[in-house]
Amino acid sequence: MPVTEDQVISGTDWDALAHREQERAVEDCRVFARMTPEHKVQIVQTLERIGRVCAMVGDGANDAAAIRAASVGIGVASHGSAPARGAADVVLLDGKVGALLDALDEGRQLWRRVQAAVAVLVGGNAGEVAFALIGSVATGRSPLNARQLLLVNMLTDALPAAALAVSPTSHNGAASRGPDEAALLRTVAFRGTTTAAGATAAWAMASATGGPRRAATVALVALVGTQLGQILLDSRSPLVVTTSLGSLAVMTALISTPGVSQFLGCVPLGPLGWAQGFGSAAAATAAAAIAPELLARTPGISHTIRELLHTGGTHDRTLSFAESPVDVLGRPEGVRVSR
């Protein structure tokens, strides 16, 4: 969408605005033309004051102060750009500002992979600990023995989690946004809760229809199935799908082989046991996928809680300045302010 005249502001117009009006201007305007170095610093400081993360791009001495004031200063190598490069956190040596878009995309992809892997590892392990505590409180002993816990970690934290860390993640509403630590913590909390809930439900159902070893085996199936299902929520790349299905196959073979099953403290399961384990895993995986969005839309939740549950990253804005409004009218959307 081309830039309109209402989205262009000059240095003279900026001086005529009050502080509140300047805060609205930095939100609405996409082009800042004929700005002095003082104006540039003021614009950067205004963006920071309203909670934005601001990156300043420049290649001259008149940009150096604003580059230094911004959260991220970006200098463009060119003739006479030594002051800008000296003040910058990042320097584009080839002078191609468009390389920033590729760098941002690569960084966001890397963050999404790290976020997905950490959510699976930390959330899954937290769910295992919570389930062990629930079982210990209910019966006086942990539902799973040491071999079974090691098996859960081997089947979920080894190849599937490693494959997730190097695979493209599934795109979602926050795919184009930057790092969001609050969203990561929310994801870990939801996945830990659903993992523990799925295993507890499977264990409770199996306890009502069989002995302790059978209940522990069904709980193990639910733990592994839930964590693998959550891995598939983040990525369905061939590598992730293959390693996840391979882990399920290994678990099925170990549980179904009499001698090995007894060594692990398990018992071979019948159709009901598998249904209880995988059914609980499927329900827990579905809850992990939809619970954050449902809770965010639940009436009666306070504004503060809505903000915590909202899946959104920190907004950012990249600035450079035009010499004339005419030079930038008609530029594509995606370039907020272009030189």
N, C-alpha and C positions, 0 to 999 in steps of 0.2 A: 504494500500500500504506500503510495507516495506521501511525502511530507506535505502538510498543509501550512498555510501562513500562520494559523493559530498555534502551531507547534514550533514556531521560530521566535526567538527572543534575542534582542541586541543588548549590548552593554548599557546603552542609555536607558532602555526600558527596564533593565535589571536594577539600576540605581534608583529608579522611581518606585520600586516595590518595597512594601514593609516586610518584616521578617516572615510573618505568616504567609504573605503572598509569594515570597521567594520559595518557601517550602512547597507551596502548591505548584509553582512554576517548574521546579526541578522534577516534579512528578509528571507533569503534563507535557513539557516541551522536549523536543528531540534534537533541536538545533540551537546552539548558543553561538551567536555571530558577533564579530567585532568586540571581543572581550579583552580587557587588559589582564595582565598577570594577577592583579588584585582580585578582579572579578572571578578568575578561574579558581583561585584559592577559596573565595567565598562560596562558589558553587559546590566545590568538593566538600567543604565543611558543612554546608547545608544538607547535602546528601547523607553525610555521616551522622548529622544531628537527628535526622528523621529515621535512622536505623538501617540505612542502605549500606551495602559494602561497595565501595567505589574504586574503580580502577581508572587511572588517568594515563592517557597516551599522549606523548608529545615528542618533538624532535628539536626544540629550540630553547634558547635561554629564557624566553618568556613563559615557557611551560615548566621550568625546573621547580619553582615553588609549589605549584599545584601537584606535580608528580610526587614531591616529598610529602605533601599533606595527605595524599590519598592512601587508602588501605593497601593498594597495590599500585606502585608506580612503574610505568612501562615506557622505556625510552626507545626511540626509533633511530637507528644509526643512519646518519646522513652528514653532509658537510655542515660544520658548525654546530653539531649536536652534542658536544662534550659536556656542557652543563646538564642537559637533560639525561644523558647517559650516567653521569656521576650521581644524580639524584634518584635514579630509577632502581627498582628491585629486580626488574627483568629488562633485558635489552634485546631488541630484534635486530640481529646483525645484518640480515638481508634486506631490511627496510620494508618488508611485506607485512602490512598490518593484518591482512587476511589470514596470516599464519596463526593469529590469536584464536580464531574460531576453531581451527584444527586442534590447537593445544587445549582449549577448553573442552572440546568434545572428548579428546583422549583422557583428560583428567577426570571428567565425569564418568566415563566408562570404567576407569580404574577404581574410582570411589564406589561405584555401584557393585563392582565385583568384590571389593573388600567388605562392603556393607553386607552383601549377601552371605559371604563366607563367615563373617563374624557372627551374624544373626543365627546362622545354623549351628555353629560350634558352641557359642556361649549360651544361646537359647536352649539348644538341645541338652547340653550338660546341666544347665540350671533345672530343666524339667526332670532329668534323671535324679538329681539330688533331692528335689522336692518330692518326687514319688517315693524315693527311699525313706525320707523323713515321715511321710504320711503312712507308709506301711509299717514303719517302726513304731509309730505312736499307736497304730491300730492293733498290732499283733505282738509287739515287743521285739521284733527282729525284721531285718530288711527283707523285702520280698525277693530280691535278686541277690545271688551270691557273687563273689568276686569274679569268677570266670564268666558269668553271664554279663556283668557290667563291662568287662573287657571286650567281650564279643560285641556288645552294642557299640562301643567306641570304635572298634575295628571296622564294623560294617558301615558306620555313618561318618566318622571323622577322618577316615583314610582316603580312599579313592574318590567317593562321591563329593566330599567337601573340597578336595584338591581339584577335581574337575570343575567344580563350580567357580573356584577362584580364578581359573584361566579361561572361562567360557563367557560368551556374551550373555548378559542378563536379559530377562524378559522386560520389554518396555512397558512402562506404566505412566500414571499421571505425573510422577515426579522425575521422569526419565531425563528431561532436559534441564533439571535443576542441579545445583551444586551440592556439596557435602552438607548433611543435616544430621548433627550428632543426636538431637532430640528424637528424630525419626528412627535412628538406629536403636536407641535405648527403648523406644516404644515397641519396635519390632522384636527385640530380644525378650522384653517382658511378655508380650503376647504369645510368642512361640514357646517360651518356658512354661507359661501357664497352660497352654493347650497341650503341650507334650505331657506334662504331669497329669492333666485331666484325662487325656486319652488312655494313658497307661493305668491310671487308677480305676477308670470305668471298666477296662478290660479285666483287670485283676479282680475287681469286685464281682463281675459277672461270672468269671471262671471259678472263683471261690465258692459261689453258690451252686455250681454244677459239677464240682470236682475237688480234688485234694490240693494241698499247698504247692506241690511241684507242678501240677498242671496249671494252676493259677499263675505261678511264676513264669511258666513258658508262654502262656497267652500274653502276659504283661510284656515280656521280652519282644514278642511279635509286634505288639502295639507300639512300643517305644521305637523300634527300628522302623516300622512302617510309617509312623508319624514324622520322624525326622527325614526320611527319604522323600515323603510326600512334600514336606516343606522345602526341601532342596529343589524339587521339580516346580514349585511355585515361582522360584527365582529364575530358573533357566530350564529350557527344554531343548538345549543343544544336543546333538547326537552323542557327544562324549558324556554329558551329565546323565542322559537317559540310559546309556549303555552301562555306566558304572552303577547307577541306582538299581537297575534291573539285575545286574550281576550280584549285587549285595543281597537282594531279595532271594535270588536263586541259591546263593551260598547258605543263607539262613535257613531256607526251607530244607535244603539237603542235610544240614547239620542236625536240625531238630527231628527230621524224619528218619535218620539213621540210628538204629537202636543203641549201639555201643557208644557212639559219639554223643548222642543225646544224653545218656546217663552220665557220662563224664562231665558234661557241662551243667548237670543238675536239672536237666529238662526231661520231658517225656514226649514221645511222638503224639501229635495232635490228630484228632478226627475232624470231620467237616465243621462241627459246632465250634471247636476250639479255634480253628482258622478263621471262621466267620466272626467270632467274638474279637479276635485280635485285629484283623484287617478292617472290620467294621468300625471299631473304636478309632483306629488310625485314620480312616477316611473321614470320620466325623471331626476329629481333632484338626486334621489338615484343612478341612473346609472352614472350621471356626477360625483358624489362623489367617485364612485368606479374607474372610468377610467381616470378622469381628471389629477391626479398627474402624472401617467405614460405617458399620451399623451404629457403633457407639458414638461416633462423631455426629451422627444425624439424630440421635435419640433426643426427644424433647425433654426439657428440664435440666439438661446439663449446663452448668454455668459457663460463662464466656471463657474463663480461665482454662477450664478443662477442655473446652472445644479447641482452644488454641493448642493445648498439649497433644490432643488427639488428631489434629489436622495434619495430613501428610503433605507438608510443603517445605521447601528449602528456603534458605535465606536469599532474598532478592539481591541482585547485583546489578551494577550499571557501569558501563565503560564510557569514558568521556574523552573526546578530543574536540577541537574547536575550529569552526569554519571562518574563513576570512570574510565571506559574504553570504547572506541568506540565499542568494540566487544560485550559488555554487552547489547547494546540497538539496534543493527542492527536487523531488522526483526520485530520490535514492530509495532502494528497496527496504522493506521492513526488516528487521534483523540487525540493521546498522542503526543504532539509536542516535548517535551523533557522529558525523563523519567529517574527515578533513578534506 
